[in-house]
């Protein structure tokens, strides 16, 4: 599998976006690419941004967590493409594996890069575990059994100690690295029924970094987004039901505590204003029709946000 980075990749990297805007043709171009030995489940630039002029870190998950170095020769004599756009080298910096005693591994479903301490990355896996990595040393700080079934997503709260995860057991669970003996079940997708004890799997999770009391999650094959208040466990504080097909991705606004965007198979990305909670949120305040299914969403800065589907990226503000 080949992974391609562009001058404005679908990530939290503000410097990548700036380079895109500075491009004389104001168009996307391939900045670099590298082979990935296993289908990627997520990729993300470091929230730290550039660690040196023209150099950024990119993480991917699939079979393992990999950290890549993306080096662009800004103002130098590096290679360019046929249109004169600079090319970047993408090299593997580290491969993080916590199961060195076996040639087999449990695929990783997702990860999150801690925005307060970019040296910390958390991964989720189908083997029911979450692993918190120190990427500077390549050593796992901790690995814990987080759920009863596969873990599908993980998200850090603001700060370095608290994170949450969701999985096939239908629960949102919150952990504190300072006290891993206990976890808190924030939400379960349905009430336990002795005759039918099945829960709907939860696929996606996003933590509001402006107001860490709120999380959002998405149920499997659901057209709704569930908003949770960790101060009031078990019951959703709001359910956003504006889509007509399965929601695939959610993202809180990085500049606002009360705005969230959801993207779905119905071709729409919807922005919601939650400032009136706990009153019901009936309709989104903005909608964008992408004409095709929206698979992934990234929101960065206060002006531009993007939806990714297939091999296309759209930015608008």
PANUFI-132533 format. One line per 4 residues: number of its first residue (from 1); for each residue x, z negated, y of C-alpha. Coordinates in steps of 0.1 Angstrom, whole numbers, plus 5000, padded with zeros to 4 digits. Each point is the difference from the previous one (the first is absolute). Layout:
NUM> X Z Y  ...
! end
This chain:
1> 5000 5000 5000  5013 5009 5035  4992 4977 5029  5002 5016 5035
5> 5006 4982 5033  4989 5016 5032  5009 4993 5036  4969 4979 5002
9> 4993 4987 4965  4969 4980 4990  5016 4966 5007  5003 4972 5025
13> 5032 5015 5015  4996 5003 5037  5034 5018 5004  4989 5027 4976
17> 4969 5006 5021  5021 5002 5031  5022 5026 4985  4970 5020 4991
21> 4987 4999 5036  5034 5011 5013  5001 5030 4977  4999 5031 5024
25> 4974 5018 4978  4979 4969 4997  4995 5008 4963  5008 4984 4967
29> 5031 5010 4981  5017 4988 4969  5027 4975 5009  5012 4993 4965
33> 4990 4998 4964  5011 4983 4968  4991 5000 4963  4980 4971 4988
37> 5001 4994 4962  4965 4986 4997  4968 5007 5020  5000 4979 5031
41> 4972 4975 5005  5010 4991 5036  5027 5008 5025  5007 4982 5033
45> 5026 4999 5027  5015 4966 5008  4981 4982 5028  5033 4993 5015
49> 5003 5036 5012  5034 5016 5004  5028 4978 4986  5025 5022 5018
53> 4997 5032 5022  4984 5026 4977  4999 4977 4970  4969 4984 4984
57> 4990 4984 4967  4972 5014 4979  4985 4982 4969  4981 5016 4971
61> 4984 4986 4969  4992 5016 4967  5019 4988 4969  5022 4978 5022
65> 5004 4990 5037  5026 5023 5016  5015 4997 5035  5012 5033 5016
69> 5021 5006 5030  4989 5028 5023  5028 5012 5022  4994 5025 5028
73> 5031 5013 5019  4986 4996 5035  5021 5020 5025  5026 5006 4974
77> 5011 5031 4980  4978 4994 4970  4980 5026 4982  4969 5017 5014
81> 4972 5021 4985  4991 5036 5008  4982 4989 5032  5029 4979 5012
85> 4983 4967 4992  5024 4973 4988  5002 4991 4963  5004 4965 4987
89> 5017 4988 4969  4979 4977 4977  5021 4979 4977  4991 4972 4976
93> 5012 4967 5013  4988 4977 4972  4977 4999 4970  4984 4966 4994
97> 4992 4991 4964  4991 4966 4988  4997 5009 4964  5036 5010 4990
101> 4996 4989 4964  4977 5029 4991  5002 5037 5005  4963 5001 5007
105> 4983 4988 5032  4965 4993 5012  4991 5025 5027  4997 4986 5035
109> 4966 5007 5017  5009 4991 5036  5022 4980 5024  5001 4985 5034
113> 5030 4997 5024  5000 4967 5019  4998 5007 5037  5015 4967 5011
117> 5030 5001 4976  5007 5037 4990  5024 4986 4973  4969 4990 4980
121> 4979 5025 4979  4972 4990 4977  4989 5022 4970  4970 5000 4978
125> 4999 5012 4964  4977 5009 4971  5016 4972 4980  4979 4974 5021
129> 5030 4989 5020  5012 5001 5036  5037 4999 5009  5015 4990 5033
133> 5033 5017 5006  5030 4993 5023  5010 5036 5005  5033 4991 5016
137> 5013 4983 4969  4978 5020 4975  4989 4967 4984  4964 4990 4993
141> 4991 4968 5019  4971 4994 4977  4978 5017 4975  4967 4985 4991
145> 4969 5008 4979  4976 5007 5028  4968 5012 4982  4984 5001 4966
149> 5002 5038 5000  5019 5028 5018  5009 4993 5036  4992 5030 5022
153> 5012 4990 5035  5019 4973 5019  5001 4992 5037  5019 4975 5021
157> 4984 4979 5027  5018 4995 5033  5031 4980 4994  5022 4999 4969
161> 4983 4976 4975  4964 5010 4994  4988 5031 4981  4969 5011 4981
165> 4993 5024 4972  4971 5017 4984  4995 5014 4965  4979 5011 4971
169> 4986 4965 4995  4980 5005 5032  5016 4972 5020  5019 4996 5032
173> 5027 4973 4995  5021 4983 5027  5035 4986 4994  5025 4980 5020
177> 5036 5004 4991  5006 4964 5010  4976 4987 4973  4995 5025 4971
181> 4986 4974 4977  4965 5008 5014  4982 5031 5013  4967 5003 5018
185> 4973 5024 4988  4986 5014 5033  4974 5023 4986  4986 5014 4967
189> 4982 5033 4999  4969 4986 4983  4986 4967 4988  5009 4990 4965
193> 4973 5008 4975  5002 4985 4966  4983 5030 4984  5022 5025 5019
197> 5031 4984 5013  5015 5032 5014  5012 5003 5036  5005 5032 5019
201> 5038 5007 5005  5013 4997 5035  5024 5028 5009  5012 4996 5035
205> 5009 4971 5023  5009 4997 5037  5009 4969 5020  4992 4998 5037
209> 5033 4993 5017  4985 4993 5033  4976 4974 4986  5012 4989 4965
213> 4967 4983 4993  4986 5034 4990  5007 5023 4970  4983 5032 4989
217> 4996 5012 4965  4985 5030 4981  4981 5000 4968  5006 5027 4973
221> 4977 5030 5006  4983 4983 5029  4990 5015 5033  5003 4967 5018
225> 5028 4979 5015  4998 4962 4996  5013 4978 5028  5010 4965 4990
229> 5007 4968 5020  5025 4978 4982  4984 4969 5016  4967 5008 4982
233> 5010 5010 4965  4977 5019 4975  4976 5015 5026  5008 5032 5020
237> 4997 4996 5037  4991 5037 5003  4994 5030 4978  5007 5034 5016
241> 4978 5026 4984  5003 5032 5021  5015 5023 4973  4982 5022 4975
245> 5028 5000 4974  5027 4978 4987  5023 4983 5025  5037 5007 4992
249> 5019 4983 5028  4996 4974 5028  5022 4990 5029  4997 4974 5027
253> 5009 5010 5036  5035 4988 5008  4990 4994 5036  4966 4984 4996
257> 4986 4971 4979  4965 5014 4997  5005 5037 4991  5004 5015 4965
261> 5000 5035 4987  4987 5012 4966  5006 5034 4983  4980 5014 4972
265> 4992 5029 4976  4971 5010 5024  5027 5016 5022  4995 4973 5028
269> 5023 4975 5016  4979 4973 5018  5011 4975 5026  4980 4968 5001
273> 4997 4973 5027  4997 4966 4984  4998 4980 5032  4963 4992 4995
277> 5006 4982 4966  4983 4982 4984  4972 5022 5011  4996 5030 4977
281> 5021 5031 5008  4977 5029 4997  5019 5030 5012  5036 5011 5008
285> 5010 5006 5036  5020 5031 4992  5000 5026 4971  5024 5028 4991
289> 4991 5028 4976  5031 5011 4982  4980 5027 4980  5017 4989 4968
293> 5003 4967 4981  5020 4973 5018  5024 4984 4976  5023 4978 5021
297> 4999 4986 5035  5027 4986 5024  4993 4986 5034  5029 4995 5023
301> 5002 4991 5037  4970 5000 5023  4996 5037 5005  5007 5020 4968
305> 4987 4996 4965  5000 5022 4970  4983 5010 4968  5019 5015 4971
309> 4986 5022 4973  5017 5024 4977  5031 5011 5020  4984 5000 5034
313> 5003 4973 5027  4977 4998 5030  5007 4979 5032  4976 4994 5027
317> 4993 4974 5027
! end
